[in-house]
Amino acid sequence: EEEDGKIEEEAEEEEEEMIKEDKREQETEAVSKTSLSKKEREAIAEAAKTELPYTFKAPESLKELLDLLDDHSYDRQLIIIHRIRKCHHPSLADGNKKKLEDLFSILLEYFGKLANQSPVSMAMIDGLTIHLYELAQQSPSPAADSVQTVLNNKYHKFDSVCQRKGRAVYPAMDTLLLFKLVSVIFPTSDFRHSVVTPTMLFMAQILTKCPVTCARDIACGLFVCTLFLQYVSLSKRFVPEVINYLGGLLSLAVKKQSAKDLQVIPPFKRTGAESSLLVLQDQEGLKSVSMKPLCLEYLSKNPTVDPDTDDFRLCATHATIQLVNKFANMYSNLPAFLEIFSPIRDLLAKHLVLDVYPQEAQDARSQFLQLTEDRSSQGTYSPLQYERLKPKPLKLYEPKFDEDYNPERKMKGSRKHKEKERLGKMHKRELKGAVREIRKDAQFLARHQLKEQMDRDAERKRKVKEIMHHLSSQEGECKQIARKKHKIA
């Protein structure tokens, strides 16, 4: 009881202290309000007007979302999207889950719209990707259906151009960034996935069907190859389109004089202006150039950066060799490693001269050649042989004698053997009974058929006798009539 009394006293003291603190805060606020000037109050009022509301209506279309986000910076747009999600959390109302599923589809459209802008705001793209990822975790199936719909529309446009012209152009920035978004939202290591698998097939078609005609095509192809590396980094799935494409890109850096015996796989060509897109124009002072990753501006159809420079050619060639190294390290355990990378090895060792390139590119080539040399030194393949089986032991025909044998006693055996004997005897007994019943049925049917036949024969004989009797009586009457006529005559 004393402890309870102490606790109550402490609680009352805490309440009194809290009340005193509230009074002090109210007094300080009142003093600050009175001390503010007119300009400061107007500035506070203007800030209150521009402040974002905490509740927003869930948009039902992209137009409604654009109306909400219009005239706002990208940071405030992300805040608005965050508040829309919070206001319509599934735990607050029954229909909120459907609204958030629709919001995912609308944000996916907005993602494509932002990706096609020039220049692309990667800060907004990254912030929007976070919202799309979290919405996809809340509703995985509707999110997968929405992404599938967008992919199908883009692939049908791409495939229609391929069927009409036999080739296609590299897709726009929104499609390329959509491939990246798929790798962020969905698992890429599954053997088969409803979204990732069609995406990988689409990217493989791009590398196979799209010819390289300009610097943007090279940047797009390298971007797709990099995405493939991210997709298969865990599963280590073999993608032959990437290996062929990287070999074709390296062939673009080979001069025509040393490309006589070079084998090129479509969509690349050995002749034409497109066959030397990565050949350096000015080879002086290139060793001091610092290798940088290619920027996303090169993926745009209207880039703000000039791609027709030796810096771009150096960076693209270096990026290609780096990708070749990464894929070679990933596929180093494949049995056909040497056969897969032998065209690229021959190209780097015999045709492509990197003496004027920076040291980083030369080191990357040396690393790849060293890896292939190490694998080739491990030995050749062993020839195919039949599987070696254990020799079967010879059967021994020595008789096995039982000294305690008694013919009247049942033989010992396992339960399975006894059960088999019991079932065998039962089968024989049932078979004999069935044969006996069949024989009785056959005899009964034979007697019945014989009786029916005898009855039919007796009936026939009786009818024959009646007919003969009737005929004989008619013949007698005819003879009497004939005798009477003779007497009268």
GIWO-V912939 format. One record per backbone hydrogen bond with DSSP energy under -1.0 kcal/mol. CO is the residue of the C=O (numbers start at 0). NH is the residue of the N-H. Records with the same first field share a line. If there is no record, write none. Layout:
CO->NH / NH
This chain:
0->4
1->5
2->6
3->7
4->8
5->9
6->10
7->11
8->12
9->13
10->14
11->15
12->16
13->17
14->18
15->19
16->20
17->21
18->22
19->23
20->24
21->25
22->26
23->27
24->28
25->29
26->30
27->31
28->32
29->33
30->34
31->35
36->40
37->41
38->42
39->43
40->44
41->45
42->46
43->47
44->48
45->49
60->64
61->65
62->66
63->67
64->68
65->69
68->71
72->76
73->77
74->78
75->79
76->80
77->81
78->82
79->83
80->84
81->85
82->86
83->87
85->88
88->91
94->98
95->99
96->100
97->101
98->102
99->103
100->104
101->105
102->106
103->107
104->108
105->109
106->110
107->111
108->112
109->113
110->114
111->115
113->116
119->121
120->124
121->125
122->126
123->127
124->128
125->129
126->130
127->131
128->132
129->133
130->134
131->135
132->136
133->137
134->138
138->142
139->143
140->144
141->145
142->146
143->147
144->148
145->149
146->150
147->151
148->152
149->153
150->154
151->155
152->156
153->157
154->158
155->159
156->160
157->161
158->162
159->163
160->164
161->165
171->175
172->176
173->177
174->178
175->179
176->180
177->181
178->182
179->183
180->184
181->185
192->196
194->198
195->199
196->200
197->201
198->202
199->203
200->204
201->205
202->206
203->207
204->208
205->209
208->167
213->217
214->218
215->219
216->220
217->221
218->222
219->223
220->224
221->225
222->226
223->227
224->228
225->229
226->230
227->231
231->235
238->242
239->243
240->244
241->245
242->246
243->247
244->248
245->249
246->250
249->252
250->253
251->277
264->267
271->274
272->275
285->288
294->297
295->298
296->299
306->308
308->312
309->313
310->314
311->315
312->316
313->317
314->318
315->319
316->320
317->321
318->322
319->323
320->324
321->325
322->326
323->327
324->328
325->329
326->330
330->333
333->336
335->339
336->340
340->344
341->345
342->346
343->347
344->348
345->349
346->350 / 351
357->361
358->362
359->363
360->364
361->365
362->366
363->367
364->368
365->369
366->370
367->371
368->372
369->373
370->374
371->375
372->376
401->404
405->408
413->417
414->418
415->419
416->420
417->421
418->422
419->423
420->424
421->425
422->426
423->427
424->428
425->429
426->430
427->431
428->432
429->433
430->434
431->435
432->436
433->437
434->438
435->439
436->440
437->441
438->442
439->443
440->444
441->445
442->446
443->447
444->448
445->449
446->450
447->451
448->452
449->453
450->454
451->455
452->456
453->457
454->458
455->459
456->460
457->461
458->462
459->463
460->464
461->465
462->466
463->467
464->468
465->469
466->470
467->471
468->472
469->473
470->474
471->475
472->476
473->477
474->478
475->479
476->480
477->481
478->482
479->483
480->484
481->485
482->486
483->487
484->488
